[in-house]
Each structure stands twice: as C-alpha cells, then as structure tokens.
Amino acid sequence: MKKLQVVTGGTSGMGLSTAIALGKLGPVLVGGRNEKRLADAIAKLEERGIEAYGKTVDISDRVSLDEFAAYAASIAPIGNVVNAAGVDAGGGDLIVKINMVGTVNFVEAFLPYLEEGSALVNYSSITGYFVQPTPEERAIWDDPNAPTFFEKAKAAIDVREVPEAMRAMGEDYQYYPISKTFTQYYTRANTRRFGKKGCRIFSIAPGAFDTPMLREASDETVAGIERGTAFGRLGEPGEMAEFIVRLLEPGLEYLTGVDLVLDGGKFGMTMAKQLD
Ligand SMILES: NC(=O)c1ccc[n+]([C@@H]2O[C@H](COP(=O)([O-])OP(=O)(O)OC[C@H]3O[C@@H](n4cnc5c(N)ncnc54)[C@H](OP(=O)(O)O)[C@@H]3O)[C@@H](O)[C@H]2O)c1
C-alpha cells in the first residue's frame, strides 16, 4: 500500500507544486484555510491522475491541526508530511502565529502518526540566515510548548528592527525573517526526537520563487531580487517541488536535522564577493 503524502499550505505556490510532485509517491492530502483554493488544488491533483484528498486547516490552531492529522491517518498510513503554509505579511501577530506557533503545531500534531522511514519537511526561508536570535530569544525558543510561547516570542521580536538588507520588503520583515530562523532552529531541535522513531526532519530554505506571495512585492523589488541570483531569474515552484521529492526518495536516509538552501545562488552571492 502506498503511503499518504501530506502538504499543508498545499493549495498555492510551492506547496501546491510540492503536492503535485509528491503524487508520484502515493495519494496526497492537501490543506489550507480557504475552501475555494482547496477545491481548485484537489482538481489540479486529480487532473494529473493523483488520488487526492483535501481538508481545510489553520495551522496556527492546534485543534484544527489535530483534526487534520487524525483525518490524514484515517486515509492511509502516513509517509511524508510537508508544511508549506506560511505568510510574510499581515502583521506580527499573524506571522508569529502561523510561521512559528504553526510550525510547532504541525510537528506536534503529526509526529505521533509518523512511522519508521517517514520524513517531515518544513519550509523556512533564505531570509532566516540574515538574522539570529538573541540569547533571551533562544531561551524562549527552547521551550516551544510553553503556554506563554506565543506572547514571549512575539514580544521579543517587537523590539527588533527590520534588517537593513530587507527594508524594501516592508515593515513585516521585522517579523518574517526571524520567524524563519525559528523554523530552522526548531527543525534542528527535533532531530533526535525524530531519529528515535527512525524518522527524518529537515527544512528547506527557498530563495525567491515565483508564487503569489512573492508577487505581492513591487516590480522594482522583484527585479532587484532577480539581479541578485546567478541566473537573473526567480525560481519556479516546480523546481522546489522536484528538489523536495528527490530528498524524500530512497537513498538519502542519512539526511536529517538540516536546513537546505535552494536559491539560485542568492545566499552565496551575498556572503562572498563575486570573482567576475
Ligand atoms: N515565494 C518565495 O519566494 C518564498 C521564499 C522563501 C520562503 N518561502 C516560504 O515558502 C512557503 C510557501 O510559500 P509560497 O510563496 O508558495 O506561498 P503562497 O503561494 O502564498 O502559499 C501559501 C500557502 O499557505 C497556506 N496558508 C497560509 N496560512 C495558513 C494557515 N494558517 N493554515 C493553513 N494554511 C495556510 C495558503 O492557503 P490559505 O491562505 O488558503 O490558507 C497557501 O496554500 C512559505 O512558508 C513561505 O514563507 C517563500
């Protein structure tokens, strides 16, 4: 029996492409908040001959995610689970609730259902490398299931400034990059926990991919991002999907506990003066 592949945030952009690509490994369950986007995503999967399931879910709500995970387990044994849900706008509360609390909820809801050989993949971001937690923030991050986690994590970011390099992306970039640094940190923090079950956990850090999220930026900002890559272009969502599926296929069972970058050279070009 082929195992179920699960993608939250699987109704748009890279999550939808990931769901389509995972169709070669088994039936696919997608989740997102919006019913119309969910129905459209299921139709796109079915058009490609994929056995598709869908259920609305808000990953910032633990109860909603617990119901979603229980539904997943009722379909078939669970293989791989990918959390592509994320936001880069809407204010600090929303960003922290979805990108940080939502990531914790996702791991906690699915880990009990994962079996030896399963993998959990979180979407982080290249922006997560441009900021680092303070010692106080790390102490908060080391207790992600504390009832006060949201309030404390958000309060610590409230006093941050938008990093110089990301000013053009708007005020929410006070919250977004550090929320993704958390995703990277929290993923690594779960390495042993997953390893004990014979499961893998890793995150992937997209650079700039052509999705509805990125297209919210101005044309000028997008052009600047394109110039900052080796090939002068954004990534295609299908390229990210292909990357993830290759990491999940047999042969890479030793790969866990890391954040992997797919960014058309953006990070490398930022970190080292280029030898033209
Ligand atoms: N695009 C880029 O260049 C880029 C770069 C770095 C990192 N990333 C990260 O990559 C991931 C995918 O980004 P994308 O550009 O493909 O985004 P997108 O096209 O905006 O899609 C985001 C998806 O997340 C879902 N979602 C948002 N909040 C949710 C919630 N609370 N619960 C459940 N689902 C939720 C959305 O559906 P609903 O709105 O219907 O819920 C949608 O399916 C995100 O984590 C993003 O931060 C993107």
The ligand as a MOL file (V3000), in Angstrom:
LIG
                    3D

  0  0  0     0  0            999 V3000
M  V30 BEGIN CTAB
M  V30 COUNTS 48 52 0 0 0
M  V30 BEGIN ATOM
M  V30 1 N 7.8420 32.5910 -2.5340 0
M  V30 2 C 9.0620 32.7620 -2.0630 0
M  V30 3 O 9.9120 33.3580 -2.7400 0
M  V30 4 C 9.4530 32.2410 -0.6980 0
M  V30 5 C 10.7560 32.4860 -0.2630 0
M  V30 6 C 11.1730 31.9770 0.9570 0
M  V30 7 C 10.3010 31.2200 1.7220 0
M  V30 8 N 9.0330 31.0000 1.2960 0 CHG=1
M  V30 9 C 8.1670 30.1610 2.1380 0
M  V30 10 O 7.7040 29.0700 1.3750 0
M  V30 11 C 6.4080 28.6700 1.8230 0
M  V30 12 C 5.4670 28.6410 0.6320 0
M  V30 13 O 5.4200 29.9670 0.0910 0
M  V30 14 P 4.6470 30.3610 -1.2530 0
M  V30 15 O 5.3660 31.5150 -1.7980 0
M  V30 16 O 4.4270 29.1550 -2.0580 0 CHG=-1
M  V30 17 O 3.2850 30.9100 -0.5980 0
M  V30 18 P 1.7930 31.1380 -1.1500 0
M  V30 19 O 1.7070 30.9380 -2.6150 0
M  V30 20 O 1.3570 32.4180 -0.5460 0
M  V30 21 O 1.0110 29.9230 -0.4390 0
M  V30 22 C 0.9140 29.8590 0.9490 0
M  V30 23 C 0.0320 28.6820 1.3020 0
M  V30 24 O -0.0720 28.5990 2.7210 0
M  V30 25 C -1.4490 28.4820 3.0600 0
M  V30 26 N -1.6110 29.0330 4.4070 0
M  V30 27 C -1.2890 30.2640 4.8390 0
M  V30 28 N -1.5830 30.3810 6.1420 0
M  V30 29 C -2.1050 29.1890 6.5320 0
M  V30 30 C -2.6010 28.6830 7.7590 0
M  V30 31 N -2.6530 29.4270 8.8620 0
M  V30 32 N -3.0250 27.4090 7.8150 0
M  V30 33 C -3.0020 26.6270 6.7050 0
M  V30 34 N -2.5420 27.0420 5.5150 0
M  V30 35 C -2.1190 28.3210 5.4280 0
M  V30 36 C -2.1720 29.2460 1.9630 0
M  V30 37 O -3.5310 28.8750 1.8200 0
M  V30 38 P -4.7240 29.6850 2.5900 0
M  V30 39 O -4.3770 31.1390 2.5150 0
M  V30 40 O -5.9580 29.2920 1.8610 0
M  V30 41 O -4.6890 29.1740 3.9830 0
M  V30 42 C -1.3790 28.7750 0.7510 0
M  V30 43 O -1.7840 27.4760 0.3600 0
M  V30 44 C 6.0230 29.6700 2.9120 0
M  V30 45 O 6.3220 29.1280 4.1760 0
M  V30 46 C 6.9240 30.8650 2.6440 0
M  V30 47 O 7.1680 31.6090 3.8090 0
M  V30 48 C 8.5820 31.5020 0.1090 0
M  V30 END ATOM
M  V30 BEGIN BOND
M  V30 1 1 1 2
M  V30 2 2 2 3
M  V30 3 1 2 4
M  V30 4 1 4 5
M  V30 5 2 4 48
M  V30 6 2 5 6
M  V30 7 1 6 7
M  V30 8 2 7 8
M  V30 9 1 8 9
M  V30 10 1 8 48
M  V30 11 1 9 10
M  V30 12 1 9 46
M  V30 13 1 10 11
M  V30 14 1 11 12
M  V30 15 1 11 44
M  V30 16 1 12 13
M  V30 17 1 13 14
M  V30 18 2 14 15
M  V30 19 1 14 16
M  V30 20 1 14 17
M  V30 21 1 17 18
M  V30 22 2 18 19
M  V30 23 1 18 20
M  V30 24 1 18 21
M  V30 25 1 21 22
M  V30 26 1 22 23
M  V30 27 1 23 24
M  V30 28 1 23 42
M  V30 29 1 24 25
M  V30 30 1 25 26
M  V30 31 1 25 36
M  V30 32 1 26 27
M  V30 33 1 26 35
M  V30 34 2 27 28
M  V30 35 1 28 29
M  V30 36 1 29 30
M  V30 37 2 29 35
M  V30 38 1 30 31
M  V30 39 2 30 32
M  V30 40 1 32 33
M  V30 41 2 33 34
M  V30 42 1 34 35
M  V30 43 1 36 37
M  V30 44 1 36 42
M  V30 45 1 37 38
M  V30 46 2 38 39
M  V30 47 1 38 40
M  V30 48 1 38 41
M  V30 49 1 42 43
M  V30 50 1 44 45
M  V30 51 1 44 46
M  V30 52 1 46 47
M  V30 END BOND
M  V30 END CTAB
M  END
